[in-house]
Amino acid sequence: MAETPCSLCPLKKSPLFLAHSPEENDLMQSLKRREVTLKPGETLIREGQTDAPLYTLIDGWAFRLKTLSDGRRQILNFLLPGDFIGVQQKMGDAAAHGVVTLTDAVFCVFQRDALWELHRRSPTMGFNITWLTAHEESLVDDTLLSVGRRSAEERIATLLILLFKRAAALQTDAGAGGVPFPLTQQHVADGLGLSLVHTNKTLRKLERRGLHQIVDGRLHMRDVKALARLADLYGDGRPPQRPLV
């Protein structure tokens, strides 16, 4: 399959992402090595891996996770198209978390020293990396708030509305026809520190209240304002316009 030039990246059509200059396109193209396609449930980065390159998720969904010795896992956050992956590993000797696909997914693969080259050759792109890292940290902070302080209803409401808003921002209809929702209830439970039974009961309870509906792998919002009030979100949950690296 022919690879897509950086200048023709399909994500550039989305107003969610800031436009690149021709020089920035050329820089990204010079650092790109290939594209890789994975099936659902495949591992992109192993925990402890020391040789992983940098990636941008172009299509599909994935998640970052950490596991304990007995196999229990904590999903740190979910990855959607446009997310930049692997920066944390470059700050240490090995990957502190793994990355696994939720769906069929396509990744752009960049050379291992791309992070340093971006900072050296383009201060603007270097700043974009810093922004993306800080933004991802804020998402993880919100997950910690959910796990530590929110009730089960509040946790699930927060997850649903944030994922819906993120996915809707990538669609031309802004989510009017729903958004993809490839998570199983186990993924929800592992991301929010809930049991599978509690997750199931809470999702059903919120659906009976007319707040959302999940049908055929798509999430539909039925009462966004009520769900946002329940989640006690700071802001409306819409993702800010962001750089594409």
ABEGO torsion letter per residue (X at the ends): XBBBBAAABAAAABAABBBBBAAAAAAAAAABABBBBBBBGBBABBBGBAABBBBBBABEBBBBBBBBAAGBBBBABBBBBGBBBGAAAAABABBABBBBBABBBBBBBBBAAAAAAAAAABAAAAAAAAAAAAAAAAAAAAAAAAAAABBAAAAAAAAAAAAAAAAAAABAAGGAAEBBBABBAAAAAAAAGBBAAAAAAAAAAAAAAGABBBBGGBBBBABAAAAAAAAGBBEAGBBBBBBBX
